[in-house]
Amino acid sequence: MDKFSGQMSAAASLYPPIDPYDQRMIDVGDGHSVYVEQCGNPEGIPVVVLHGGPGGGCSPTMRRYFNPEIYRVILFDQRGCGRSKPHASVENNTTWHLVADIELIRETLGVEKWFVFGGSWGATLALIYAQTHPERVEGLILRGVFLMTQPELDWFYAGGAGHFWPEVWERFVAPIPEEERDNLIAAYHRRLFSGDRVTETRYARTWAGWENALASVSSDGRSPEGPAEYSRAFARLECHYFYNNGFLDGDTQILDRLDRLHGILGYIVQGRFDMICPPVSAYRLVHGWQGARVKMVPLAGHALSEPGISGELIRIMDQIGRQNGS
C-alpha cells in the first residue's frame, strides 16, 4: 500500500469562496432536470465533483478544494436532490441513470477528459463511472471509500457502528417495531415511501440524524435537526439506493472490475476512525488497483470537513495542478 509523499501542513486551509460563472439546468431525460454549475478558470483543468448520499447535493464549500486559477470546477446535484427536479423523486433514479447523466454533462460542456473528485457515495459513483468510461477519466480523487457491498451496509444499518455509539443507535432503532428490526433498511423504506408527507419527513430526520451524528471524529453524538425537505430527499434517495443494493450486478462489482481502471491514477484519502465507511474498503480497493495510493489520516472520521482530510485533499489537488503544468 503506497503512501503519498510529502507531509500535509496542519494549517492547510480551503481556498477562498468562488462564485460560479455558469449555472444551468440540464434536461437529462426520464422527466429529470439536473442543476449544474461551473466555477474557477474556464480554460483550466476540468474536474467534476460527485457529492455523497445518495441525495446529499452539492454545496458552495465543495468549490473551495480547488485553486480557482488552475481548475475548471464542475459540480451538479444528482437526480432528485439539491436544486435538481423533481425533488426527492426515485423514479428513473438508479446508479446507471447517474452514470449516463455524468456523460451527458461532460458532452454538453465540451469536456474531453476530466478528473473525478468524490467522497463516500460520491467515491462509489466515481469508481463506477470510471469503470464504465475509463477513456474519459484523467484520475480519481476519492475520500471515505464506499464500495456498495452488503458488509458495509450491515456495518452501518445492522448494528456494527452501533456498538461504538449505542445511545445514538438506540435513537435510530427506537421508531421501528421490534419485529421489523432484522432489516432496518427495509423498515425505513416502507415508512419513507408511505405516501404521507408528515410520516416520511419524521422518519427521514431520524435516518439522516443517525448518519450525521457519526460523521465527525469529534462528534458528541448529537445531530441538529436538518431542514425537512433536505432530510426527506436525502433519506428517501439513500434508502432507495441501499434497499436496491446500489443497482449493481453483484455485491463485489466494483472490486471485480478493477482491471478497467488500468492506467488511471487514484488518490484515496481515508479517515482512520471513519465510522460510516470503515477503512477496510479503501484498503481492499488500493490492493486491487495498480496505480492507486492511499493516505490514512489519523484522528479523522468521515466528514469532508475534517481538518486532516480537507488538508490532504487540497494538497493532492495542488500537486495534480503542478504536475499538469499549471
C-alpha positions in Angstrom: 0.0 0.0 0.0 1.7 3.2 -1.2 1.6 6.4 0.8 1.6 9.9 -0.6 4.9 11.5 -0.5 5.4 14.7 1.5 3.7 15.9 4.6 0.4 17.8 4.9 0.6 21.2 6.6 -1.5 21.2 9.7 -2.5 24.8 8.8 -3.8 23.9 5.3 -6.9 25.8 4.6 -9.7 25.9 2.0 -9.4 28.3 -1.0 -11.4 31.5 -0.7 -15.0 31.3 -1.8 -15.6 31.5 -5.5 -18.9 32.1 -7.4 -20.0 30.1 -10.4 -19.6 31.7 -13.8 -22.1 29.3 -15.3 -25.3 27.9 -13.7 -27.8 25.9 -15.7 -30.4 23.1 -15.6 -29.8 20.3 -18.0 -32.7 18.0 -19.1 -31.3 14.5 -18.7 -34.5 12.8 -19.8 -36.8 10.5 -17.9 -38.6 13.5 -16.5 -35.5 14.8 -14.7 -33.5 18.0 -14.9 -30.2 18.4 -13.0 -28.6 21.5 -11.7 -25.0 22.1 -13.0 -22.6 24.8 -12.2 -19.1 25.8 -13.2 -16.6 27.9 -11.4 -12.9 28.7 -11.4 -10.9 29.0 -14.6 -12.9 28.3 -17.8 -9.7 27.3 -19.5 -8.4 25.3 -16.5 -8.0 21.6 -15.7 -11.5 20.1 -15.7 -12.6 18.4 -12.5 -16.1 17.1 -11.8 -17.3 16.8 -8.2 -19.6 14.0 -7.2 -21.4 14.6 -3.9 -22.3 11.9 -1.4 -25.5 10.5 -0.1 -27.0 9.5 -2.4 -29.1 12.5 -2.0 -26.7 14.9 -0.4 -26.5 17.6 -3.1 -23.5 19.8 -3.8 -22.7 22.9 -1.7 -20.6 26.0 -2.1 -18.0 24.6 0.2 -17.1 21.9 -2.3 -15.8 24.6 -4.6 -13.1 25.5 -2.1 -10.9 22.5 -2.6 -9.6 23.7 -5.9 -7.3 26.6 -6.8 -9.6 28.8 -8.9 -6.8 29.9 -11.1 -5.9 26.3 -12.1 -9.1 24.3 -12.1 -12.4 24.4 -14.1 -14.6 23.0 -11.4 -17.9 21.4 -12.4 -20.5 20.5 -9.7 -24.0 19.1 -10.1 -26.9 17.9 -8.0 -27.7 14.3 -8.8 -31.2 13.3 -9.7 -33.8 14.1 -7.1 -31.8 16.2 -4.7 -30.5 19.8 -4.2 -31.8 22.0 -7.0 -32.5 19.2 -9.4 -36.1 18.4 -10.3 -38.3 16.6 -9.4 -37.2 16.8 -5.8 -36.9 13.6 -3.7 -38.0 11.5 -6.7 -36.8 8.0 -7.1 -38.5 7.3 -10.4 -35.9 6.6 -13.1 -33.2 7.2 -10.5 -30.5 4.5 -10.4 -26.7 4.3 -10.5 -26.8 3.8 -14.2 -29.0 6.9 -14.8 -26.4 8.9 -12.8 -23.5 7.5 -14.9 -25.4 8.5 -18.0 -26.0 11.9 -16.6 -22.3 12.5 -15.9 -21.5 11.6 -19.5 -24.3 13.9 -20.8 -22.9 16.8 -18.6 -19.4 16.1 -20.0 -20.6 16.2 -23.6 -22.8 19.2 -23.0 -19.9 21.2 -21.5 -17.5 20.1 -24.2 -15.0 18.4 -21.9 -12.8 15.7 -23.5 -11.4 14.2 -20.2 -11.6 15.2 -16.6 -10.5 14.4 -13.1 -13.3 13.0 -10.9 -13.5 14.0 -7.3 -15.9 12.3 -4.9 -16.4 11.1 -1.4 -18.5 8.4 0.3 -21.3 7.6 -2.2 -19.5 10.1 -4.5 -16.5 7.8 -4.4 -18.7 4.8 -5.3 -20.2 6.7 -8.2 -16.8 7.9 -9.3 -15.4 4.4 -9.4 -18.4 3.0 -11.4 -18.3 5.9 -13.8 -14.5 5.4 -14.4 -15.1 1.7 -14.9 -17.8 2.4 -17.5 -16.0 5.3 -19.3 -12.2 4.9 -18.5 -11.2 6.8 -21.6 -12.8 9.9 -20.1 -11.0 9.9 -16.8 -7.7 11.5 -16.1 -7.6 10.4 -12.5 -9.8 9.7 -9.4 -9.6 11.6 -6.1 -11.6 9.7 -3.6 -12.5 10.3 0.1 -14.2 7.9 2.6 -14.4 4.9 0.2 -17.7 3.1 0.0 -17.9 0.0 -2.3 -21.6 -0.6 -2.0 -21.3 -4.1 -0.5 -23.6 -5.9 1.9 -20.9 -6.0 4.7 -20.7 -2.2 4.5 -24.5 -1.8 4.7 -24.6 -4.3 7.6 -21.9 -2.4 9.5 -23.9 0.8 9.4 -27.5 -0.4 9.4 -27.3 -3.8 11.2 -25.6 -2.8 14.4 -21.8 -2.7 13.7 -21.3 1.0 14.2 -24.0 0.9 16.9 -21.5 -1.0 19.1 -19.5 2.2 19.3 -22.5 4.5 19.5 -25.1 2.6 21.5 -27.1 5.7 22.6 -27.3 7.1 19.1 -28.1 3.6 17.7 -30.9 3.3 20.2 -32.5 6.6 18.8 -32.2 5.2 15.3 -33.8 1.8 16.1 -36.5 3.1 18.5 -39.1 4.2 16.0 -39.1 0.7 14.3 -41.2 -2.1 15.9 -39.1 -5.0 17.2 -40.4 -7.5 14.7 -39.0 -5.3 11.8 -35.6 -4.7 13.3 -33.9 -7.6 11.4 -33.9 -5.4 8.3 -33.8 -1.7 9.2 -33.2 -0.6 5.6 -36.5 -2.3 4.5 -38.3 -1.0 7.6 -37.3 2.6 6.9 -38.0 2.2 3.2 -41.7 1.3 4.0 -42.1 4.5 6.0 -40.0 6.8 3.8 -42.3 5.8 0.9 -45.5 5.6 2.8 -47.2 8.4 0.7 -47.8 10.5 3.8 -45.5 13.6 3.8 -45.5 14.0 7.6 -44.6 10.4 8.2 -41.9 10.4 5.6 -40.3 13.6 7.0 -40.3 12.3 10.5 -38.5 9.1 9.6 -36.3 10.9 7.2 -35.0 13.2 10.0 -34.2 10.1 12.2 -32.4 8.4 9.3 -30.3 11.4 8.5 -29.7 12.1 12.1 -28.1 8.7 12.6 -25.6 9.3 9.8 -24.8 12.9 10.6 -24.1 12.1 14.3 -21.3 9.8 13.3 -19.7 11.8 10.6 -17.0 13.6 12.6 -14.4 12.0 14.8 -15.1 14.8 17.4 -18.8 14.2 17.4 -20.6 14.1 20.8 -23.4 12.0 19.3 -25.9 14.9 18.8 -27.2 15.9 15.4 -29.1 19.1 14.8 -32.4 18.5 13.0 -32.0 19.5 9.4 -34.5 21.2 7.1 -37.5 19.0 6.4 -37.2 19.0 2.6 -33.4 18.3 2.6 -33.8 15.4 5.1 -36.7 13.9 3.1 -34.8 13.9 -0.2 -31.6 12.7 1.4 -33.2 9.8 3.3 -35.5 8.7 0.5 -32.7 8.6 -2.1 -30.2 7.0 0.2 -32.6 4.3 1.4 -33.8 3.7 -2.2 -30.3 3.0 -3.4 -29.3 0.9 -0.4 -32.6 -1.1 -0.5 -31.7 -1.9 -4.1 -28.0 -2.7 -3.4 -26.9 0.2 -5.5 -28.4 -1.4 -8.6 -25.2 -3.2 -9.1 -24.6 -6.6 -10.7 -23.4 -8.5 -7.6 -22.0 -7.5 -4.2 -18.4 -7.1 -5.4 -19.0 -5.5 -8.8 -16.5 -2.6 -8.2 -13.8 -4.9 -6.9 -14.4 -7.4 -9.7 -13.8 -4.7 -12.4 -10.7 -3.0 -11.1 -8.9 -4.0 -14.3 -10.9 -1.4 -16.1 -9.0 1.3 -14.1 -5.7 0.2 -15.5 -3.7 3.4 -16.3 -5.9 5.6 -14.2 -4.2 7.1 -11.2 -6.2 7.0 -7.9 -5.7 9.2 -4.9 -7.5 8.0 -1.8 -7.9 9.9 1.4 -9.4 7.9 4.3 -10.1 8.8 7.9 -8.6 6.2 10.2 -11.7 6.4 12.5 -14.4 6.6 9.8 -17.5 5.2 11.5 -19.6 5.4 8.3 -17.3 3.9 5.7 -14.6 1.9 7.6 -11.0 2.0 6.2 -11.1 -1.7 5.2 -12.9 -0.8 2.0 -10.1 1.7 1.0 -7.5 -1.0 1.9 -9.2 -3.6 -0.3 -9.5 -1.1 -3.2 -5.9 0.0 -3.2 -4.6 -3.5 -3.1 -6.5 -4.4 -6.2 -5.9 -1.3 -8.2 -2.5 -0.7 -9.7 -1.7 3.0 -9.7 -3.8 3.8 -6.6 -2.4 5.2 -3.4 -4.0 5.8 -0.1 -3.4 8.2 2.8 -4.9 7.1 6.1 -5.5 10.3 8.1 -5.0 9.8 11.8 -7.6 11.2 14.2 -10.1 11.8 11.4 -13.6 10.4 10.7 -15.8 10.5 7.7 -16.7 14.1 7.1 -15.2 16.1 4.2 -14.8 19.0 6.7 -12.4 17.1 9.0 -9.2 19.3 9.0 -6.8 16.4 8.2 -9.0 15.2 5.3 -9.5 18.7 3.9 -5.8 19.5 4.1 -4.8 16.3 2.3 -7.3 16.8 -0.4 -6.1 20.3 -1.1 -2.5 19.1 -1.1 -3.4 16.4 -3.7 -5.2 18.9 -6.0 -2.4 21.4 -5.8 0.1 18.5 -6.6 -2.0 17.5 -9.6 -2.1 21.1 -10.8 1.7 21.3 -10.7 2.1 18.0 -12.5 -0.2 19.1 -15.2 1.8 22.3 -15.9 -0.4 24.9 -14.2 
